[in-house]
Amino acid sequence: MAMRGLFKRKVTSLILQTRRDSQSGASSSSVAGEEEGLKGPQVVLENTYQLAPKDSQKFPTKKAEDIMKNVFLTHLLDSKFSSDTCKNLTTQITETVKTQVKAELGSNNRFKVVVLVMIGANFGQGARVASRCLWYPQYDRFAQYEYHNESLFAVGIVYGVYYE
């Protein structure tokens, strides 16, 4: 009971304080540009309403395949399968492919780049890699590359999903 009374008094006190502040003209919210650290005019960005990529901005699937091929060959050419080293190789290859594909796209692109790399032991078994995506087939693209030697196999997929 004592806690309920204390809580009621606190809430009433806060309400009264808020009323006094609003009557005296004090405000707790600030308008953009009135804060002390901001100087100069505020830049207001508007929507572009660009729903489709320009013809010059299509996702370069052939270049993405070439990038994956070069990265796979430089990192995996004489590699033997080891779970410890392949774990690190997978993240290293993924980051390298992603940065090179983003550099190929340029800074003014609207594609979300997703890279998947899988490395496994090659013991003569069969393996299938499948993925499913929800996308718009006119604008979204993917590129894939497969590499294998006597010790390991690697599959890389790069998705270029247009971001409206």
CORUR-V83182 format. One record per residue. RES is the residue in one letter. PSI is psi in whole degrees, -180 to 180 (NA if undefined). OMEGA is omega as a letter, one per 40 degrees, with the letter a starting at -180 (* if undefined). Layout:
BEGIN
res,psi,omega
RES,PSI,OMEGA
RES,PSI,OMEGA
END
This chain:
BEGIN
res,psi,omega
M,-41,a
A,-36,i
M,-40,a
R,-42,i
G,-40,i
L,-43,i
F,-43,a
K,-41,i
R,-39,i
K,-46,a
V,-44,i
T,-40,i
S,-42,i
L,-40,i
I,-46,i
L,-41,i
Q,-41,i
T,-41,i
R,-42,i
R,-41,i
D,-41,a
S,-32,i
Q,-32,a
S,-7,i
G,0,i
A,145,a
S,141,i
S,-14,i
S,153,i
S,147,i
V,144,a
A,132,i
G,-16,i
E,-12,a
E,156,a
E,-30,a
G,-16,a
L,130,i
K,151,i
G,176,a
P,147,i
Q,135,i
V,124,i
V,117,i
L,137,i
E,159,i
N,146,i
T,-21,a
Y,33,i
Q,107,a
L,-10,a
A,146,i
P,151,i
K,162,a
D,-32,i
S,-9,a
Q,19,i
K,153,a
F,126,a
P,88,a
T,-41,a
K,-41,i
K,-36,i
A,-39,i
E,-42,i
D,-39,i
I,-46,i
M,-41,i
K,-47,a
N,-42,a
V,-43,i
F,-43,a
L,-37,i
T,-35,a
H,-29,a
L,7,a
L,-52,a
D,31,a
S,146,i
K,149,a
F,128,i
S,130,a
S,-35,a
D,-48,a
T,-34,a
C,-29,i
K,-47,i
N,-38,i
L,-38,a
T,-48,i
T,-37,i
Q,-44,i
I,-42,i
T,-48,a
E,-40,i
T,-46,i
V,-43,a
K,-45,a
T,-38,i
Q,-37,i
V,-41,i
K,-37,i
A,-36,i
E,-37,i
L,-29,a
G,176,a
S,-24,a
N,61,i
N,162,a
R,30,a
F,136,i
K,123,a
V,123,i
V,128,a
V,129,i
L,129,i
V,129,i
M,131,i
I,134,i
G,169,i
A,141,a
N,97,i
F,23,i
G,4,i
Q,165,i
G,148,i
A,140,i
R,137,i
V,126,a
A,151,i
S,154,i
R,142,a
C,152,i
L,115,a
W,175,a
Y,110,a
P,-17,i
Q,-31,a
Y,-32,a
D,140,a
R,167,i
F,159,i
A,146,a
Q,155,i
Y,141,i
E,139,i
Y,139,i
H,146,i
N,-166,a
E,-16,a
S,-32,a
L,165,i
F,153,i
A,139,i
V,131,i
G,137,i
I,132,i
V,123,i
Y,133,i
G,100,a
V,123,a
Y,129,a
Y,113,a
E,NA,*
END
